[in-house]
Amino acid sequence: MASLKVPASVPLPEEDAEQLQKAFKGWGTNERMIISILAHRNAEQRSFIRAVYAANYNKDLLKELDKELSGDFERAVMLWTLEPAERDAYLAKESTKMFTKDNWVLVEIACTRSSLEFFKAKQAYQVRYKTSIEEDVAYHTSGDVRKLLVPLVSTFRYDGDEVNMMIAKSEAKILHEKMEAKDYNDGDLIRILTTRSKAQISATLNHFKNKFGTSITKYLKEDSDNEYVQLLKAVIKCLTYPEKYFEKVLRQAINKMGTDEWGLTRVVTTRAELDMERIKEEYLRRNSVPLDRAIAKDTHGDYEDILLALIGHGHA
């Protein structure tokens, strides 16, 4: 394996670990130091810092952070410091628990990660919780929601760009028939959305729109007070335009009576290294306000500082 080339401007993991150790010492924690280090390191660098911290101080960095920090700031730092697969495993587990149940998060993880990323998340889930995502989702859901989510979290999609236009045309026709009949829980519809590659689904939905003059989500709008139909819409959006899906989560998180910090933290920490620039563009286009300004208006203190550092992370 090639060794990671750390840019000259980034301190070595040993130095970062030492600075973090200092940040925990003395009267009160130095939150600014924690943000200045962790918010400006990529996933691989953060992983090195954790390993070095454990080796040099015989302590788990995550446990130290948990001990020293609190509230929304703690949650943001912890989620960010986890490796992506561990983070997804944690989020998926939270989504199947009784009091934090959130089927949308399961859709997010299953549909916006690459097949390999999702596979690694499922492995991390098994290691940490001694059960599988599949069995937990099956146990905690029922009816149509279970019928959709179990195959969705069981899938290993083809990740490439190859598209079969014959299949796209025939499956667009199938989807149209199901939409016309409002047969939203049909087995074929679920099979197409849970097994086809993202490229194939995009080709099918483009053909659907061209041939039938309207998008598939327009059909689903009429019944959008139904949780299952809303999840179906979320699946389609996450597979085809994830930035539009995440913009909506952020908009709803920020514009609520009282901020939905959980949603805000989740999107920022999971997308900062992936497509945050596209999400910011979409947010500005949709709301005529830059995302950083919306976050600054709605949050404060260390929590605000880490979120703003992470959404500017691409420029760090």
C-alpha positions as CSV (number, residue, x, y, z in Angstrom):
1,M,0.0,0.0,0.0
2,A,1.4,3.4,-0.9
3,S,2.1,5.6,2.0
4,L,-0.1,8.7,2.5
5,K,1.7,11.8,1.4
6,V,0.8,14.4,4.0
7,P,0.9,18.0,2.4
8,A,3.7,20.1,3.9
9,S,1.2,22.6,5.3
10,V,-0.5,19.9,7.4
11,P,1.3,18.9,10.6
12,L,2.2,15.3,11.2
13,P,-0.4,13.1,13.1
14,E,2.1,13.0,16.1
15,E,1.9,16.8,16.3
16,D,-1.9,16.9,16.0
17,A,-2.3,14.2,18.6
18,E,0.0,16.2,21.0
19,Q,-2.0,19.4,20.4
20,L,-5.2,17.5,21.1
21,Q,-3.8,16.1,24.3
22,K,-2.9,19.7,25.4
23,A,-6.4,20.8,24.4
24,F,-7.9,18.4,27.0
25,K,-5.6,19.5,29.8
26,G,-5.8,22.3,32.3
27,W,-8.9,24.2,33.3
28,G,-11.6,23.7,30.7
29,T,-11.1,22.3,27.2
30,N,-9.6,24.2,24.3
31,E,-12.5,23.8,21.8
32,R,-10.9,26.2,19.3
33,M,-7.8,24.0,19.1
34,I,-10.0,20.9,18.6
35,I,-11.8,22.6,15.7
36,S,-8.6,24.0,14.2
37,I,-7.1,20.5,14.0
38,L,-10.0,18.0,13.3
39,A,-12.1,20.2,11.0
40,H,-9.2,20.6,8.7
41,R,-8.0,17.0,8.3
42,N,-9.4,14.5,5.8
43,A,-10.7,11.0,6.7
44,E,-7.4,9.3,6.3
45,Q,-5.5,12.0,8.3
46,R,-8.1,11.8,11.1
47,S,-7.8,8.0,11.2
48,F,-4.0,8.4,11.6
49,I,-4.5,10.9,14.4
50,R,-6.7,8.4,16.3
51,A,-4.2,5.6,15.8
52,V,-1.2,7.8,17.0
53,Y,-3.2,9.2,19.9
54,A,-4.0,5.6,21.1
55,A,-0.4,4.5,20.7
56,N,1.2,7.6,22.4
57,Y,-1.3,8.2,25.2
58,N,-2.9,4.8,25.6
59,K,-6.3,6.4,25.3
60,D,-9.1,6.3,22.8
61,L,-9.5,9.8,21.2
62,L,-13.2,9.3,20.8
63,K,-13.7,8.6,24.5
64,E,-11.6,11.6,25.4
65,L,-13.7,13.8,23.1
66,D,-16.9,12.3,24.6
67,K,-15.6,13.1,28.1
68,E,-14.5,16.7,27.4
69,L,-17.3,18.0,25.1
70,S,-21.1,18.2,25.3
71,G,-24.2,18.9,23.4
72,D,-24.5,19.5,19.6
73,F,-20.8,20.5,19.4
74,E,-19.8,17.1,20.8
75,R,-22.1,15.2,18.4
76,A,-20.6,17.1,15.4
77,V,-17.0,16.5,16.5
78,M,-17.7,12.8,17.3
79,L,-19.5,12.1,14.0
80,W,-16.8,13.8,12.0
81,T,-14.0,12.0,13.8
82,L,-15.4,8.6,13.2
83,E,-14.3,6.8,10.0
84,P,-17.0,7.1,7.3
85,A,-18.0,3.4,7.6
86,E,-18.2,3.6,11.4
87,R,-20.2,6.8,11.1
88,D,-22.7,5.3,8.7
89,A,-23.0,2.2,11.0
90,Y,-23.7,4.4,14.0
91,L,-26.3,6.5,12.1
92,A,-28.0,3.4,10.8
93,K,-28.2,1.9,14.3
94,E,-29.7,5.1,15.7
95,S,-32.3,5.0,12.8
96,T,-33.6,1.6,13.9
97,K,-33.9,2.3,17.6
98,M,-37.3,2.8,19.1
99,F,-36.9,6.5,20.2
100,T,-34.6,7.7,17.4
101,K,-36.3,5.8,14.6
102,D,-35.7,7.5,11.2
103,N,-36.3,5.6,8.0
104,W,-35.1,8.5,5.9
105,V,-31.6,8.1,7.3
106,L,-31.6,4.5,6.2
107,V,-32.6,5.6,2.7
108,E,-29.9,8.2,2.7
109,I,-27.1,5.7,3.6
110,A,-28.3,3.0,1.3
111,C,-28.8,5.3,-1.7
112,T,-26.2,8.0,-1.6
113,R,-23.1,5.9,-0.8
114,S,-21.2,3.9,-3.4
115,S,-21.8,0.1,-3.3
116,L,-18.4,-0.4,-1.6
117,E,-18.9,2.4,0.9
118,F,-22.3,0.9,1.9
119,F,-20.7,-2.6,2.1
120,K,-18.1,-1.3,4.4
121,A,-20.7,0.4,6.6
122,K,-22.6,-2.9,6.8
123,Q,-19.4,-4.6,7.9
124,A,-18.7,-2.0,10.5
125,Y,-22.3,-2.4,11.7
126,Q,-21.8,-6.1,12.2
127,V,-18.5,-5.7,14.1
128,R,-19.9,-3.0,16.4
129,Y,-23.4,-4.3,17.1
130,K,-23.2,-8.0,16.5
131,T,-26.2,-8.0,14.3
132,S,-26.8,-7.0,10.6
133,I,-28.4,-3.9,9.2
134,E,-30.8,-6.2,7.3
135,E,-32.1,-8.0,10.4
136,D,-32.5,-4.8,12.4
137,V,-34.3,-3.0,9.6
138,A,-36.6,-6.1,9.1
139,Y,-37.3,-6.3,12.8
140,H,-38.0,-2.6,13.3
141,T,-40.2,-2.0,10.2
142,S,-43.4,-3.5,8.9
143,G,-45.8,-3.5,5.9
144,D,-44.8,-1.6,2.8
145,V,-42.0,0.3,4.5
146,R,-40.3,-3.1,5.3
147,K,-41.0,-4.3,1.8
148,L,-39.0,-1.4,0.4
149,L,-36.3,-1.0,3.0
150,V,-35.1,-4.6,3.5
151,P,-34.1,-5.1,-0.2
152,L,-32.7,-1.5,-0.2
153,V,-30.3,-2.3,2.6
154,S,-29.5,-5.7,1.2
155,T,-28.4,-4.6,-2.2
156,F,-25.0,-4.4,-3.8
157,R,-25.6,-2.4,-6.9
158,Y,-23.4,-2.2,-10.0
159,D,-21.5,1.1,-9.6
160,G,-20.4,1.7,-13.2
161,D,-21.7,3.9,-16.0
162,E,-22.8,1.1,-18.4
163,V,-26.5,1.5,-19.3
164,N,-28.8,-0.9,-21.2
165,M,-31.3,1.3,-23.1
166,M,-33.5,-1.7,-23.9
167,I,-34.0,-2.3,-20.2
168,A,-34.4,1.4,-19.5
169,K,-37.3,1.6,-22.0
170,S,-39.0,-1.5,-20.8
171,E,-38.7,-0.6,-17.2
172,A,-39.8,3.0,-17.8
173,K,-43.0,1.4,-19.2
174,I,-43.4,-0.8,-16.1
175,L,-42.9,2.1,-13.8
176,H,-45.4,4.2,-15.7
177,E,-48.1,1.5,-15.5
178,K,-47.5,1.2,-11.7
179,M,-47.7,5.0,-11.3
180,E,-51.0,5.2,-13.3
181,A,-52.5,2.4,-11.2
182,K,-51.1,4.0,-8.0
183,D,-49.6,0.6,-7.4
184,Y,-46.7,2.0,-5.4
185,N,-45.8,-1.1,-3.5
186,D,-45.6,-3.3,-6.6
187,G,-42.7,-5.9,-6.5
188,D,-41.3,-4.9,-9.9
189,L,-41.2,-1.2,-9.0
190,I,-39.4,-2.1,-5.7
191,R,-37.0,-4.5,-7.6
192,I,-36.1,-1.8,-10.1
193,L,-35.4,0.9,-7.5
194,T,-33.5,-1.4,-5.1
195,T,-31.3,-3.4,-7.6
196,R,-30.5,-1.3,-10.6
197,S,-27.4,0.8,-10.8
198,K,-27.7,4.6,-10.4
199,A,-26.8,5.1,-14.0
200,Q,-29.4,2.6,-15.1
201,I,-32.1,4.2,-13.0
202,S,-31.3,7.7,-14.3
203,A,-31.6,6.4,-17.9
204,T,-34.9,4.7,-17.0
205,L,-36.3,7.9,-15.4
206,N,-35.1,10.1,-18.2
207,H,-36.9,7.9,-20.7
208,F,-39.9,7.9,-18.4
209,K,-40.0,11.7,-18.5
210,N,-39.4,11.9,-22.3
211,K,-41.9,9.3,-23.2
212,F,-44.7,10.2,-20.8
213,G,-44.2,13.9,-20.5
214,T,-43.9,14.1,-16.7
215,S,-41.4,13.0,-14.1
216,I,-42.1,10.0,-11.9
217,T,-41.9,12.2,-8.7
218,K,-44.9,14.3,-10.0
219,Y,-47.0,11.1,-9.8
220,L,-45.9,10.6,-6.2
221,K,-46.7,14.2,-5.2
222,E,-50.4,13.5,-5.0
223,D,-50.0,10.9,-2.3
224,S,-47.1,12.5,-0.5
225,D,-48.7,12.5,3.0
226,N,-48.2,8.7,3.0
227,E,-44.9,7.8,4.7
228,Y,-44.2,4.9,2.3
229,V,-44.7,7.2,-0.7
230,Q,-42.5,9.8,0.8
231,L,-39.7,7.2,1.3
232,L,-40.2,6.1,-2.3
233,K,-39.6,9.7,-3.4
234,A,-36.6,10.0,-1.1
235,V,-35.1,6.8,-2.7
236,I,-35.5,8.2,-6.2
237,K,-34.0,11.6,-5.2
238,C,-31.1,10.1,-3.3
239,L,-30.2,7.8,-6.3
240,T,-30.5,10.5,-8.9
241,Y,-30.0,14.0,-7.4
242,P,-28.5,13.6,-3.9
243,E,-27.6,17.3,-3.6
244,K,-31.3,18.2,-4.0
245,Y,-32.3,15.7,-1.4
246,F,-29.7,17.0,1.1
247,E,-30.5,20.7,0.4
248,K,-34.1,19.9,1.4
249,V,-33.0,18.2,4.6
250,L,-30.8,21.3,5.4
251,R,-33.6,23.7,4.5
252,Q,-36.1,21.9,6.8
253,A,-33.5,21.6,9.6
254,I,-32.7,25.3,9.6
255,N,-36.2,26.7,8.8
256,K,-38.0,24.8,11.5
257,M,-39.4,26.4,14.6
258,G,-36.2,25.7,16.5
259,T,-33.4,24.1,14.6
260,D,-33.3,20.3,13.9
261,E,-29.6,20.0,15.0
262,W,-29.6,16.3,14.4
263,G,-30.4,16.7,10.7
264,L,-28.1,19.6,10.3
265,T,-25.1,17.9,12.0
266,R,-25.7,14.6,10.0
267,V,-25.7,16.3,6.6
268,V,-22.7,18.5,7.3
269,T,-20.5,15.7,8.8
270,T,-21.5,13.0,6.2
271,R,-21.3,15.3,3.0
272,A,-18.4,17.7,3.9
273,E,-15.8,15.6,2.1
274,L,-18.1,14.4,-0.8
275,D,-20.5,16.8,-2.4
276,M,-20.8,19.8,-0.1
277,E,-19.9,22.3,-2.8
278,R,-22.9,21.0,-5.0
279,I,-25.2,21.1,-1.9
280,K,-24.1,24.7,-1.2
281,E,-24.8,25.7,-4.8
282,E,-28.3,24.0,-4.6
283,Y,-29.0,25.7,-1.3
284,L,-28.2,29.1,-2.7
285,R,-30.2,28.5,-5.8
286,R,-33.2,27.3,-3.8
287,N,-33.1,29.8,-0.9
288,S,-31.3,32.9,-2.3
289,V,-29.2,32.7,0.9
290,P,-25.7,31.1,1.2
291,L,-25.7,28.1,3.4
292,D,-23.0,29.5,5.7
293,R,-25.1,32.5,6.4
294,A,-28.2,30.4,7.1
295,I,-26.2,28.2,9.5
296,A,-24.6,31.3,11.3
297,K,-28.0,32.8,11.8
298,D,-29.4,29.6,13.3
299,T,-26.5,28.3,15.5
300,H,-23.9,29.8,17.9
301,G,-20.7,29.1,19.7
302,D,-18.4,26.2,19.1
303,Y,-21.2,24.3,17.3
304,E,-21.6,27.1,14.8
305,D,-17.8,27.2,14.4
306,I,-17.3,23.6,13.6
307,L,-20.2,23.5,11.1
308,L,-18.9,26.5,9.2
309,A,-15.3,25.0,9.2
310,L,-16.7,21.8,7.8
311,I,-18.8,23.3,5.0
312,G,-15.7,25.3,4.0
313,H,-13.7,22.1,4.3
314,G,-13.2,21.7,0.6
315,H,-11.1,24.8,0.6
316,A,-9.0,23.9,3.7
